[in-house]
């Protein structure tokens, strides 16, 4: 399963989605304002959308996750048995 999380890390939605994804041992991709969490999460077992990082001034050397472009995100979504979008 792949969780797409877009809420800012200081929101209840982000915290709930992140905890649920970790409990389910699901893959996680951070989008939009959720990319800010990539600087403070130390479990590097997640993906971060590059374009959203760049739009928010976050460089690849600041994050612990794996940066992906839109093409790779589409691959992740088609390879996953289920995809959950959490906003």
DRENTORKOL-3810 file (N, C-alpha, C; in nm, 4 decimals):
REM DRENTORKOL-3810
@n.u->0.0845; n.v->-0.1168; n.w->0.0000; ca.u->0.0000; ca.v->0.0000; ca.w->0.0000; c.u->0.0894; c.v->0.1237; c.w->0.0000
@n.u->0.0419; n.v->0.2273; n.w->-0.0677; ca.u->0.1134; ca.v->0.3545; ca.w->-0.0751; c.u->0.0235; c.v->0.4642; c.w->-0.0207
@n.u->0.0745; n.v->0.5393; n.w->0.0748; ca.u->0.0037; ca.v->0.6550; ca.w->0.1293; c.u->0.0623; c.v->0.7812; c.w->0.0671
@n.u->-0.0225; n.v->0.8653; n.w->0.0123; ca.u->0.0167; ca.v->0.9974; ca.w->-0.0378; c.u->-0.0313; c.v->1.0985; c.w->0.0647
@n.u->0.0615; n.v->1.1665; n.w->0.1280; ca.u->0.0263; ca.v->1.2618; ca.w->0.2340; c.u->0.0647; c.v->1.4017; c.w->0.1882
@n.u->-0.0325; n.v->1.4945; n.w->0.1978; ca.u->-0.0067; ca.v->1.6307; ca.w->0.1515; c.u->-0.0223; c.v->1.7368; c.w->0.2603
@n.u->-0.0739; n.v->1.7014; n.w->0.3755; ca.u->-0.0974; ca.v->1.7998; ca.w->0.4826; c.u->0.0338; c.v->1.8408; c.w->0.5487
@n.u->0.0372; n.v->1.9624; n.w->0.5979; ca.u->0.1557; ca.v->2.0125; ca.w->0.6690; c.u->0.1817; c.v->1.9261; c.w->0.7922
@n.u->0.3091; n.v->1.9086; n.w->0.8281; ca.u->0.3446; ca.v->1.8176; ca.w->0.9378; c.u->0.2908; c.v->1.8569; c.w->1.0743
@n.u->0.2516; n.v->1.9812; n.w->1.0940; ca.u->0.2020; ca.v->2.0228; ca.w->1.2253; c.u->0.0499; c.v->2.0071; c.w->1.2388
@n.u->-0.0122; n.v->1.9415; n.w->1.1401; ca.u->-0.1567; ca.v->1.9230; ca.w->1.1452; c.u->-0.1940; c.v->1.7849; c.w->1.1997
@n.u->-0.3140; n.v->1.7768; n.w->1.2499; ca.u->-0.3658; ca.v->1.6492; ca.w->1.2997; c.u->-0.3769; c.v->1.5477; c.w->1.1858
@n.u->-0.4149; n.v->1.5954; n.w->1.0667; ca.u->-0.4295; ca.v->1.5067; ca.w->0.9518; c.u->-0.2969; c.v->1.4389; c.w->0.9168
@n.u->-0.1895; n.v->1.5176; n.w->0.9165; ca.u->-0.0584; ca.v->1.4591; ca.w->0.8861; c.u->-0.0207; c.v->1.3549; c.w->0.9904
@n.u->-0.0318; n.v->1.3915; n.w->1.1158; ca.u->0.0092; ca.v->1.3006; ca.w->1.2240; c.u->-0.0698; c.v->1.1709; c.w->1.2217
@n.u->-0.2003; n.v->1.1802; n.w->1.1974; ca.u->-0.2844; ca.v->1.0608; ca.w->1.1907; c.u->-0.2463; c.v->0.9740; c.w->1.0709
@n.u->-0.2315; n.v->1.0365; n.w->0.9549; ca.u->-0.1975; ca.v->0.9620; ca.w->0.8332; c.u->-0.0601; c.v->0.8964; c.w->0.8455
@n.u->0.0368; n.v->0.9696; n.w->0.8981; ca.u->0.1717; ca.v->0.9149; ca.w->0.9109; c.u->0.1724; c.v->0.7960; c.w->1.0068
@n.u->0.1052; n.v->0.8100; n.w->1.1192; ca.u->0.0991; ca.v->0.7005; ca.w->1.2173; c.u->0.0297; c.v->0.5781; c.w->1.1578
@n.u->-0.0823; n.v->0.6003; n.w->1.0873; ca.u->-0.1553; ca.v->0.4910; ca.w->1.0258; c.u->-0.0691; c.v->0.4187; c.w->0.9217
@n.u->-0.0003; n.v->0.4961; n.w->0.8382; ca.u->0.0861; ca.v->0.4364; ca.w->0.7360; c.u->0.1978; c.v->0.3544; c.w->0.7993
@n.u->0.2586; n.v->0.4068; n.w->0.9044; ca.u->0.3660; ca.v->0.3335; ca.w->0.9727; c.u->0.3113; c.v->0.2069; c.w->1.0378
@n.u->0.1937; n.v->0.2151; n.w->1.1002; ca.u->0.1325; ca.v->0.0979; ca.w->1.1629; c.u->0.1012; c.v->-0.0109; c.w->1.0608
@n.u->0.0682; n.v->0.0309; n.w->0.9387; ca.u->0.0342; ca.v->-0.0644; ca.w->0.8331; c.u->0.1570; c.v->-0.1076; c.w->0.7534
@n.u->0.2729; n.v->-0.0547; n.w->0.7891; ca.u->0.3972; ca.v->-0.0835; ca.w->0.7177; c.u->0.3842; c.v->-0.0481; c.w->0.5689
@n.u->0.3155; n.v->0.0614; n.w->0.5411; ca.u->0.2913; ca.v->0.1059; ca.w->0.4043; c.u->0.4021; c.v->0.2008; c.w->0.3596
@n.u->0.4197; n.v->0.2104; n.w->0.2293; ca.u->0.5094; ca.v->0.3112; ca.w->0.1736; c.u->0.4412; c.v->0.4466; c.w->0.1864
@n.u->0.5227; n.v->0.5518; n.w->0.1970; ca.u->0.4715; ca.v->0.6876; ca.w->0.2143; c.u->0.5389; c.v->0.7784; c.w->0.1123
@n.u->0.4595; n.v->0.8643; n.w->0.0491; ca.u->0.5149; ca.v->0.9693; ca.w->-0.0351; c.u->0.4602; c.v->1.1023; c.w->0.0153
@n.u->0.5504; n.v->1.1934; n.w->0.0446; ca.u->0.5135; ca.v->1.3263; ca.w->0.0934; c.u->0.5000; c.v->1.4216; c.w->-0.0245
@n.u->0.3871; n.v->1.4913; n.w->-0.0293; ca.u->0.3557; ca.v->1.5860; ca.w->-0.1362; c.u->0.3216; c.v->1.7214; c.w->-0.0760
@n.u->0.3191; n.v->1.8224; n.w->-0.1584; ca.u->0.2767; ca.v->1.9570; ca.w->-0.1206; c.u->0.3407; c.v->1.9985; c.w->0.0127
@n.u->0.2616; n.v->2.0484; n.w->0.1091; ca.u->0.3193; ca.v->2.0971; ca.w->0.2349; c.u->0.3750; c.v->1.9858; c.w->0.3240
@n.u->0.3393; n.v->1.8626; n.w->0.2971; ca.u->0.3932; ca.v->1.7509; ca.w->0.3765; c.u->0.5436; c.v->1.7349; c.w->0.3567
@n.u->0.5983; n.v->1.7900; n.w->0.2470; ca.u->0.7428; ca.v->1.7755; ca.w->0.2238; c.u->0.8250; c.v->1.8419; c.w->0.3344
@n.u->0.7669; n.v->1.9367; n.w->0.4055; ca.u->0.8401; ca.v->1.9989; ca.w->0.5172; c.u->0.8793; c.v->1.8960; c.w->0.6224
@n.u->0.7997; n.v->1.7914; n.w->0.6358; ca.u->0.8292; ca.v->1.6862; ca.w->0.7342; c.u->0.9554; c.v->1.6089; c.w->0.6974
@n.u->0.9943; n.v->1.6123; n.w->0.5716; ca.u->1.1115; ca.v->1.5351; ca.w->0.5277; c.u->1.2405; c.v->1.5827; c.w->0.5935
@n.u->1.2385; n.v->1.7024; n.w->0.6499; ca.u->1.3572; ca.v->1.7536; ca.w->0.7202; c.u->1.3650; c.v->1.7063; c.w->0.8638
@n.u->1.2522; n.v->1.6639; n.w->0.9204; ca.u->1.2532; ca.v->1.6265; ca.w->1.0617; c.u->1.2243; c.v->1.4788; c.w->1.0860
@n.u->1.1829; n.v->1.4062; n.w->0.9839; ca.u->1.1614; ca.v->1.2622; ca.w->0.9994; c.u->1.2952; c.v->1.1926; c.w->0.9815
@n.u->1.3285; n.v->1.1050; n.w->1.0722; ca.u->1.4593; ca.v->1.0406; ca.w->1.0651; c.u->1.4526; c.v->0.8997; c.w->1.0102
@n.u->1.3320; n.v->0.8504; n.w->0.9886; ca.u->1.3155; ca.v->0.7229; ca.w->0.9224; c.u->1.3172; c.v->0.7525; c.w->0.7728
@n.u->1.4258; n.v->0.7250; n.w->0.7075; ca.u->1.4415; ca.v->0.7579; ca.w->0.5661; c.u->1.3672; c.v->0.6652; c.w->0.4729
@n.u->1.2723; n.v->0.5900; n.w->0.5244; ca.u->1.1991; ca.v->0.4935; ca.w->0.4446; c.u->1.0708; c.v->0.5549; c.w->0.3888
@n.u->1.0836; n.v->0.6656; n.w->0.3167; ca.u->0.9687; ca.v->0.7306; ca.w->0.2549; c.u->1.0162; c.v->0.8082; c.w->0.1333
@n.u->0.9232; n.v->0.8499; n.w->0.0507; ca.u->0.9530; ca.v->0.9248; ca.w->-0.0712; c.u->0.9087; c.v->1.0695; c.w->-0.0538
@n.u->0.9750; n.v->1.1589; n.w->-0.1279; ca.u->0.9421; ca.v->1.3011; ca.w->-0.1238; c.u->0.9396; c.v->1.3520; c.w->-0.2678
@n.u->0.8310; n.v->1.4184; n.w->-0.3066; ca.u->0.8197; ca.v->1.4683; ca.w->-0.4429; c.u->0.9141; c.v->1.5872; c.w->-0.4644
@n.u->1.0055; n.v->1.5725; n.w->-0.5604; ca.u->1.1091; ca.v->1.6731; ca.w->-0.5858; c.u->1.0535; c.v->1.8114; c.w->-0.6184
@n.u->0.9553; n.v->1.8169; n.w->-0.7066; ca.u->0.9009; ca.v->1.9475; ca.w->-0.7469; c.u->0.8450; c.v->2.0236; c.w->-0.6274
@n.u->0.7776; n.v->1.9537; n.w->-0.5379; ca.u->0.7218; ca.v->2.0199; ca.w->-0.4194; c.u->0.8323; c.v->2.0638; c.w->-0.3241
@n.u->0.9398; n.v->1.9857; n.w->-0.3174; ca.u->1.0552; ca.v->2.0269; ca.w->-0.2360; c.u->1.1153; c.v->2.1562; c.w->-0.2909
@n.u->1.1383; n.v->2.1575; n.w->-0.4208; ca.u->1.2009; ca.v->2.2726; ca.w->-0.4846; c.u->1.1156; c.v->2.3976; c.w->-0.4713
@n.u->0.9830; n.v->2.3831; n.w->-0.4839; ca.u->0.8926; ca.v->2.4979; ca.w->-0.4709; c.u->0.8965; c.v->2.5566; c.w->-0.3302
@n.u->0.9368; n.v->2.4756; n.w->-0.2331; ca.u->0.9412; ca.v->2.5210; ca.w->-0.0938; c.u->1.0835; c.v->2.5446; c.w->-0.0446
@n.u->1.1788; n.v->2.5430; n.w->-0.1359; ca.u->1.3174; ca.v->2.5754; ca.w->-0.1012; c.u->1.3893; c.v->2.4686; c.w->-0.0214
@n.u->1.3502; n.v->2.3435; n.w->-0.0364; ca.u->1.4132; ca.v->2.2339; ca.w->0.0361; c.u->1.5049; c.v->2.1592; c.w->-0.0607
@n.u->1.6297; n.v->2.1429; n.w->-0.0232; ca.u->1.7234; ca.v->2.0718; ca.w->-0.1098; c.u->1.7320; c.v->1.9249; c.w->-0.0697
@n.u->1.7818; n.v->1.8444; n.w->-0.1611; ca.u->1.7889; ca.v->1.7003; ca.w->-0.1378; c.u->1.8809; c.v->1.6638; c.w->-0.0220
@n.u->1.9810; n.v->1.7455; n.w->0.0057; ca.u->2.0719; ca.v->1.7123; ca.w->0.1157; c.u->2.0134; c.v->1.7455; c.w->0.2534
@n.u->1.8950; n.v->1.8077; n.w->0.2561; ca.u->1.8281; ca.v->1.8398; ca.w->0.3832; c.u->1.7317; c.v->1.7311; c.w->0.4292
@n.u->1.7040; n.v->1.6340; n.w->0.3445; ca.u->1.5989; ca.v->1.5375; ca.w->0.3770; c.u->1.6568; c.v->1.3992; c.w->0.4039
@n.u->1.5762; n.v->1.3179; n.w->0.4733; ca.u->1.6198; ca.v->1.1807; ca.w->0.4980; c.u->1.5465; c.v->1.0821; c.w->0.4071
@n.u->1.4445; n.v->1.1276; n.w->0.3351; ca.u->1.3689; ca.v->1.0407; ca.w->0.2454; c.u->1.4338; c.v->1.0307; c.w->0.1089
@n.u->1.3658; n.v->0.9613; n.w->0.0206; ca.u->1.4141; ca.v->0.9434; ca.w->-0.1161; c.u->1.3372; c.v->1.0355; c.w->-0.2109
@n.u->1.4039; n.v->1.1305; n.w->-0.2731; ca.u->1.3351; ca.v->1.2210; ca.w->-0.3659; c.u->1.2912; c.v->1.1466; c.w->-0.4922
@n.u->1.1698; n.v->1.1791; n.w->-0.5398; ca.u->1.1178; ca.v->1.1182; ca.w->-0.6626; c.u->1.0559; c.v->1.2262; c.w->-0.7499
@n.u->1.0604; n.v->1.2027; n.w->-0.8798; ca.u->0.9929; ca.v->1.2942; ca.w->-0.9721; c.u->0.8537; c.v->1.2382; c.w->-1.0018
@n.u->0.7767; n.v->1.3113; n.w->-1.0839; ca.u->0.6398; ca.v->1.2688; ca.w->-1.1129; c.u->0.6347; c.v->1.1319; c.w->-1.1813
@n.u->0.7306; n.v->1.1056; n.w->-1.2696; ca.u->0.7333; ca.v->0.9769; ca.w->-1.3382; c.u->0.7490; c.v->0.8615; c.w->-1.2406
@n.u->0.8401; n.v->0.8766; n.w->-1.1456; ca.u->0.8613; ca.v->0.7713; ca.w->-1.0451; c.u->0.7390; c.v->0.7591; c.w->-0.9536
@n.u->0.6734; n.v->0.8711; n.w->-0.9221; ca.u->0.5523; ca.v->0.8665; ca.w->-0.8403; c.u->0.4438; c.v->0.7853; c.w->-0.9108
@n.u->0.4278; n.v->0.8048; n.w->-1.0405; ca.u->0.3306; ca.v->0.7268; ca.w->-1.1166; c.u->0.3671; c.v->0.5787; c.w->-1.1110
@n.u->0.4957; n.v->0.5473; n.w->-1.1244; ca.u->0.5400; ca.v->0.4077; ca.w->-1.1133; c.u->0.5049; c.v->0.3504; c.w->-0.9763
@n.u->0.5317; n.v->0.4253; n.w->-0.8706; ca.u->0.5007; ca.v->0.3784; ca.w->-0.7355; c.u->0.3517; c.v->0.3510; c.w->-0.7196
@n.u->0.2704; n.v->0.4389; n.w->-0.7768; ca.u->0.1255; ca.v->0.4228; ca.w->-0.7648; c.u->0.0766; c.v->0.3016; c.w->-0.8429
@n.u->0.1337; n.v->0.2749; n.w->-0.9600; ca.u->0.0893; ca.v->0.1599; ca.w->-1.0389; c.u->0.1434; c.v->0.0287; c.w->-0.9822
@n.u->0.2569; n.v->0.0339; n.w->-0.9134; ca.u->0.3149; ca.v->-0.0868; ca.w->-0.8541; c.u->0.2471; c.v->-0.1249; c.w->-0.7221
@n.u->0.1866; n.v->-0.0287; n.w->-0.6550; ca.u->0.1237; ca.v->-0.0547; ca.w->-0.5255; c.u->-0.0079; c.v->-0.1300; c.w->-0.5445
@n.u->-0.0390; n.v->-0.2167; n.w->-0.4485; ca.u->-0.1670; ca.v->-0.2874; ca.w->-0.4577; c.u->-0.2845; c.v->-0.1940; c.w->-0.4281
@n.u->-0.2621; n.v->-0.0937; n.w->-0.3433; ca.u->-0.3629; ca.v->0.0099; ca.w->-0.3148; c.u->-0.2918; c.v->0.1422; c.w->-0.2899
@n.u->-0.3613; n.v->0.2512; n.w->-0.3204; ca.u->-0.3081; ca.v->0.3850; ca.w->-0.2969; c.u->-0.4108; c.v->0.4626; c.w->-0.2175
@n.u->-0.3662; n.v->0.5270; n.w->-0.1098; ca.u->-0.4524; ca.v->0.6103; ca.w->-0.0260; c.u->-0.4006; c.v->0.7528; c.w->-0.0303
@n.u->-0.4853; n.v->0.8455; n.w->-0.0666; ca.u->-0.4505; ca.v->0.9861; ca.w->-0.0648; c.u->-0.5043; c.v->1.0479; c.w->0.0636
@n.u->-0.4172; n.v->1.1072; n.w->0.1415; ca.u->-0.4567; ca.v->1.1678; ca.w->0.2673; c.u->-0.4240; c.v->1.3161; c.w->0.2604
@n.u->-0.5256; n.v->1.3972; n.w->0.2718; ca.u->-0.5045; ca.v->1.5414; ca.w->0.2580; c.u->-0.5202; c.v->1.6079; c.w->0.3915
END
